[in-house]
């Protein structure tokens, strides 16, 4: 599977949207990441536990129950893929859509953890919104989000990272559909990884 192939355009779109909303002031330099500021777990144990989580997913049908209320009315993308390296599952606007509520999409990316989890300080320095979660913290994980909103809609990219596995869910809010905001995405990700 070509990992992250569909995720790249979403990230580029979000980066363009965020930069367009910025001020004319120069951004302060990004803080230097010091290796010992990154939480590191036992890599062997992380890869074994991560492989166990990834083995639960044989198709996007195994992923969809966690986001069922957010993908109602959407069609599964033909580019979806699941293998031993992870899953990339997209649900998008159906062909022939006529309602504004149908013009939306949801993406779930599940990939092995690296044994490292970014620190809260690094995430906040990068202007990401940390979503506190006691269960994730107990598992050595962290949840964070990057919301981009307009008057009409919102796009929200939420990541749940543990030493074993990383889940990134892209969704948001459009019209009167249920909002796949940060807390909702964290709940879905925890359901997927069994935390």
Secondary structure, DSSP 8 states (H G I E B T S, - for coil): --TTHHHHHHHHHHHHHHHHTS-SS---------GGGSEE--HHHHHHHHHHHHTT-SSTHHHHGGGHHHHTT-EE-TT-EEETTEEEEEEE--TT--SGGGS--EEEEEEE--SEE--HHHHHHTT-EE---HHHHHTT-EEEEEEEE-SSEEEEEEEEE-SSEEEEEEEEEETTS----HHHHHHHHHHHHT-
